[in-house]
Amino acid sequence: MTRAPEVDHVVLGVADLDDAAARLAEQGITALPGGTHPHWGTANRIVPLGSAYLELVAVVDADVAATSAFGSWVAAQARGDAAWGWAVRSQDIAATAERLGLDLVAGSRVRPDGVTLSWQLAGVPDEGSDRSLPFFIAWGDGVPMPGGSAVTHDAGTVLLRGLTVGGDDDALRGWLDGEVDGVVVTPGRPGVLAVVLTTPSAEITLRPPLVDPRP
């Protein structure tokens, strides 16, 4: 029996990684150092949530980012001109890519401790994509899952409870060949409109942009 897709991570495009991490810290949430994506002109920080994680991403090389679909998308999120994105883990990303007519793209980054994380992606949004739809990720063999990284949140154990996604429910089901637990689809800007986290004492809802870049 095919297992239902699971949320791997949520992409939170931000204008400044330090500012975004400080905003989360005010709510007791810790963002760990991440790494850079040289081919996309971006860098990230990671908020481990057990089986999932939040990925804070910012443009660090505007020239490279402008030539990259992912870098341009992150820049639009940081400006508040696009909703956040999300990724689901694929059991067989080659079969998923074939079913949907998607290209497979390999990626990697080196963590501050020197460990290389590698993955394959399919369906990363570009300028013409429906951004309500998640992209697919398959981690390399033996790669430590970012969501399981050791972390101490001041708020206690922080877990992903669910997402609110702007889009069309039927289109999402067709894209995923199923549904994802905890994902609520509603009319609105295509993409992730809200991320709901739980702690031992509270529920925290994050909405884009995490830090308003406009004065």
N, C-alpha and C positions, 0 to 999 in steps of 0.2 A: 504493500500500500504506500502511495506517495505521501510523504510528510508535507503538511501545509507550510508555505513559505514563512520565514521568520525575518523580522526586521534585524538587519545587521548594524546599521548606523544611520544617523541623521546628519546631514551636511548643513552646518550653520555658517553661511558666509558672513564674515564680519569685516569691519574696516580696520580694526586693530586688535591683534591677539591679546595684548596685555590688558587693554580696556575691557574686552569681552570676558577674559578670565577673572578680572577684578569684579565685574558685575555678578558673575556666578558665585564668587567667593562670598559676596555679601549675603547669599542665600545658603551658605554652608556647603557649596559644591566645588570640588577641586578639579581643575583642569591640569593634566600632566603635560610636560614638554613632549612635542611630537617630532616632526622632521620637516623636510622640504620636498617639494615635487618639482625638480628642476625643469622638466619638460612642459610643465603647466604654469610656471611662474608663481607658485603658491607655497605656503607653509601652513602647518596645522598644530593644534593641540588636541588632546584626547581627554574626554570625560568618561571613564569606565563605568558601566552600569550592569556588570555581570555578563549576560548573554548578548548585550547590545552596548552601544556607546554613542556619545555625541562627538562629532568632529567639528571643532572650530577651525575654519579655514580663512586665510586672508591672502590677498595678493601681495607678494613681496618683490616681484619683478614685473612692472606694468607692461613693458615691451613684450616679454614672452607671453604673459597672460593674454594680451590682446590678440595673439595668434592662436590661442588655444580655446576650444569650446568650453572646457572646464574652467579655465582661468577667467574667461569672459563672464561665465555664469556666476562664479564666486563674486566678481566685481559687481554684478547687477544685484545680487543678494545684499552685499554690503551697503549699497546705496539705498536699499529699500525698494528697488525696482523689480524684485523677483522674490517669490516665496522660497523657503528652504527646500532642500532636496532630501531624498532618502534612498536607501539601498536595502535590498533583501538578499539573503544568502541563497545561492542556487545549488541544488544537489548535483546537477549536471549542466554546467553553464554552456558547454558546447551544444547540447541538445536544445537548451533554451534559446541560444542565439540562432540556431537553425530554424526553430519553430517560428521565430519572430522576424527572421531576416536581418539579424543584427551582426555587426562586426565585433570580434573579440579583441580587446586591447589589454596588453600586459602592462603592469605598473609595479613600482617598488619605491621604498624609502628606507633610509637608515635611521634607526632610533638613536637618541643621544648616547645609549649604552653600547652602540656599535652593532646591534642586532638588525639584520636586514629583513624587512617585511615585504613579501611579494604577493601579487594577486593577479587575477584576470577580471576584467569588467566587460559588461555588455549593456548597451542601451544608455550610456551616459548622455544626458540631454545636450543638444546643441541649439542653435538659434531657432530652428524650426520644429523642435520636439514638443510633445505634450508633457510639460513638466509636472503634471499631477502624477505621472507614472514613475515608479521607482526604477532605478537601474539595478543590475544584478552583479553580484560579486562572488568570486570563489577564491578563497585564500590558498596560498601555496602549501604543499605538504609540510607538516611540522611547524608551520608558522604560528607563533603564539597569538591568540585572539586579543585584539586591543581591549575589548570589553572586559576581559578577565585580568587586566593588569592590576597589580597591587596598588591600592589607593586608600587614603584616609579622608573621607568627607566629614567636615565638621558637623554636618546634619545627620550623620550616621549612614547606614546603608541606603544608597540611592538607586532606585530601579526605574526602568522605563515602564510606565503603565499603559500609554497609548499615544496615538497621533490623531490629529484632525487634518484631513487632507482635502484641499479644494479640487474638485474634478467630477468625473462621471463614474458612478459605481460599476455600471456594466462594462465600461471600457477598462476599468482597473481589473475586474475579474477576468476578462478576456486576456489581458496582458500577462497576468500572473497564472492563468489557468487554475484559478482558485481564489481564496481570500486570505487575508492576514488578520490574525486575532488582534484586537485592540485598536484597529484602524477604522476611524469613522470618516466617511466620505460625505462632503457637503458642497453645495454650489459656492463658488468663490474663486479667487486667484489660484491658478494651477500650482500645486505644490503643498508643502507642509505649512499649515497655518497655525498650528499649536502643537507643542510637545508637553505631555503630562508626565511628570515624575512623581514618585512617592518616596517619602522618608519615614522613619519610625513615628514621627510626630506631625507630619504635614504633607499636603499635596502641593506641588509647585508646577505652575504652568508657564512655559516660555513661549513667546511669540516674536516673529521677526518684525523689524530688525532688533537684534539683541541690544545693541547700542545705537541710538539714532545718530548717524553721521552728520546730520544737518544741524547748524547752530540754531 
